[in-house]
Amino acid sequence: MQLIDGKTIAAAVKSEIANEVKKMIDADLRTPHLAAILVGSDPASETYIASKERACKEVGFTSSVYRLSEHTTEEELLKTIDFLNNDEDVDGYIVQLPLPKHINTDKVISAIDPKKDVDGFHPQNVGRMVMDMPCFLPATPAGIMTLLERSNIETEGKNCVVVGRSNIVGTPVSILLSRNSKKANCTVTLCHSRTKNLKEVCASADILVAAIGKPEFITADMVKEGAVVIDVGIHRVEDNSEKGYKIAGDVKFDEVALKCSAITPVPGGVGPTTIVSLLNNTLKARKNND
């Protein structure tokens, strides 16, 4: 069984990005600048923002965070977005999700300049992705494709099942996996809460992507012998340990790993490559500004 090591893969990509930044510095060019807007103090969001800042520092990017109160109005947030849209020193930025319930997430995403939308969530970038045109790809789906490619996982002609149809992961990764490319060319089934015979559908997959948001939902009886399993989920699950919890994915790792030819761990699988996909998009945005 191959453990797909997202940390090692991410480190290799960061090294490549850092070399690109060094060339910019040697040529007296401005280094890429990635900004983030954080509304409120959600612990998971704080952790992600901290990881982004560390990653920026590692590759030589400029990084900035705009921290807004959880009581920030939608109008105030949109003003911050307008400011970043017009700041020529910022190449790309993200609005960290989820947002407080009183703010319309779709309205906020649509207000982001598509040329700075390094999360790849703006409708223009999503549409261009569907049409296989140049765009910023959503970070987690792009990270999954990086994991498969750099782990030498054969995708062409394979039967792939994606569990979860979110606009952030499930739907876009199903599109990327079905692309007419040697790095894709899967036959993809996108499953969701209304899928009948879900266990049987999952068990038919050569490549199974679990992005359903439910801890340890995918069990051994849902996985074909020799399948490749990509686990997108990350959850705190209560247990009897000293910490009182463990970190788990959407896959019941201990029993599923025994049947797999390859599997991503949680943590250390998809997460690290999500961050480097964000860095890659920011580097692309910077180059687009030359």
N, C-alpha and C positions, 0 to 999 in steps of 0.2 A: 504494500500500500504506500502510495506517494503522498506525503504531507505537503500541500501546496503552501509554501512559506511566503506569505505576503510581505513580511518584514524585509526579507532578503531581496525580493523582487523590487520593492519600493526603494530600498537603498541603492540598487543599481540604477534605477531611473533617476533618483535624486542626483547621483554622481554625474549622469549625462546632462541634467539640467544645469548643475553647478558649473560644468565645463562651458556650457553656452553662455552663462552669466559672466564667467571669467573673460571670455572673448569680448563681451560687451564692455567690461571694465577696461580691458587693454586698449579698446578702440575709443575710450573716453565717452561711451554712450551711457545714458541713464539706465539703471537696473530696473527690472520689473517691479511694479508696486501692486500688491494685493491688499485690498481693504475688506473689512467685514462690518456689518451692522448687527449688533446684538440687542434685542429688546427684551428686558427682564433678565432674570438670573437662573434660568433652567439649568440644573447641574449637568445634564448630558450636553447641552449646547455650550456651556462653559468649557467642558472637557474638549469638545471638538475645536472650539476657537483657540484654546491653548495649544492643541496639536498643530493647528494651522500656523500659528505664530512660530513654533519651534521649527517646523518644516521650512518656513520662509527663511529663517535665520541660517539653517543648514545649507541652503542653496544660494544664499546671497541676495534674496529678494528684500525689498522694503515691505514692511507689514504694518498696518494700522487697524485699530478697532474703534468703532463708534458705539459706545455703550449708552443705551437709552433706557429709561425707567419702564417698568412693566405698565405704568399708567400713561405712557406716551400715546398721544392721539394718532389716529391714522394720518391726519393732515401733517402733523409734525414729522412723522416717519417719511412721508412723501417728500417733504422739504429736504430732508437729509439725502434721500435718493436723488433728488434733482441736483443737489450740491455735488454729489459724487459723479453724476452723469456729466457735469460740466467741468470737473477738476481734471485738467490735462496731465497732472502728475500721477493720477490713478489709472492703471491700465485695466484692472478688473476688480470686481467686488462681489460679495455675496450678502444676501440678507438671510441671517440664520433662522431656520425653521425648527420648531413651530413658533408662530407668532401668537400673542395674546388673542383671545376669542373676539375681542371687540374690533380687531383689525381684519380687513378683507384681504386674505392672502393672494388671491388671484389678481386683485387690483394692484397690489404691491409689486408682484412679479412682472406684471405688464408695464409698470412704470420704469423698470430698469432698462437702461440703454442696451439693446441686444449686443452691441459691440463690446460691452463691458460685462456681459452676463456669463461669467465664467462658471457658474453652476449649471448652465445649459437649460434653464427652466422657462425662459421667455418663449411665448408662443412662436415667435419667428425662428428661434433656434430649434425648437421642437419640430416645426414644419420642415425646416431645411434638413434635419436629421432623417425624417421620414422619407424625404425625396433624395437622400444620399448626396446632399450638397454640402459644401464647406460650412462648418458651424462649430459651436462649442458643444461637445457632447456632455450629457449629465455625468457627474463625477463617478458615482458608484457603478453604473453600467460600463463606463469606459474602463474603470478599474478591473471589473470582472473580465473584460476582453483582454486586458493586459495580463492578468493572471493566467488565462488559458493559453495565450500566445507564448509567453515566456516560460511556461511550464511544459511546453511542447505537447499540449493536449490536442489531439486530432479532433477537429470539429466538422470537417467537410463530410456531408452525407449522414451525419449522426442525428439521432432522434433526441431532441432536447425538450424538456418539460420545465416551464417556469411557473412556480407556485406563488401567486400574488400579482395583482395587476395595477399597482400604484403607478402614478405618473412619474415618480422619482426613480423607481428601480424596475419593477416588473415589466411594465409596458415597453419602456425604451430598450431594455436588454433583450426582450423578445425580438424587437426590430433589428438590433445590431447582430444578433446571432443568425438571423435569417438572410442577412445581406449576401449578395452575389460576390463573394470573396473567399479566397482559400483559407482565410483566417476565421471564416464563419460558415456559410452554406449549410446551416442546420435546418432540419424540418422541425418547426417549433410549435408546441402546444402551450397556450397560456391558460393556466388554471386559476380559479378563484372560488369564492364562497358558494357559488351555485353550481360548480362542476360536479357532475354525477360520477360515481365510481372513481373518486379521486385517488384512492390507494392503487387501483389497477393502472390508472393513467401514469402515476408517478413511477410505478414499477416497470413501465415500458421504456423509461428514459435511459439513454446512454449518458446524457449529461443532465443533471437535475439541479436547478437553481432554486433555492429556498429563500423566498423574500416575502413571507406571509405575516411576519411580525408577531408570531406566537412561539414562546419558548419551547424548544424540544418537540415541536409538532411533528417533524418528519422522523419516523421510526424505521427500524430495520425492515419490517414487512412492506414498507413502501418503496424500497430501493432494490434495484436489480443487481445481481452479482456482477462485480466489475465496473459498476457505474462510476462516473465522475460527479462529485457532489460539491456544489458551491453554496456556502452558508452565509447569507447576507445579514441575518439577525444578530442582535446583541442585547442581552437582557440580564438583569440581576435577579437571580432565583434564590429564594430563602433556603438555607440548609442548616445543618448542625455544626458547621465549622466555627472556628474562633471569630471570624468576621461576621458570621451569621448569614452569608450569602455566597453564591458562586456566580461566575459569568458564564452564560450559556447562549447558544445561538438558536436558530429555528430548527436545528437538527439535533437529535439525540446522539451526540458524537460517539460515545463509547461503544454503542451497539452498531451504529451505522458504519463506522470506520472499518469494522471487521469485514464488510462486504464490498468496500470500495476499491477501485484501482487508484483513485486519488480523491483527496478531500481537503477543504480549507479548514483550519482551526478557528476557534473563536475564544479569545481575541487573536490577532496576528495573521488573519487571512485577508478578507476583503477590505477591512478598515484602512490599513496602510496604503493600499493602492488607490483608495478613494481620495486621500489627501494628495498623492502625487498627480492624479488626474487634474485636480484643481490647479496645481502648480503648472502643469503642462498647458492648460487653457490660458493661464495668466501669461506664460511665456509667449504663447501664440498671439495673445492680445497685444503684448508689447511689440512684437515684430510687426503686427498690423499697423502700428502707429508710426513706424519709420517712413 
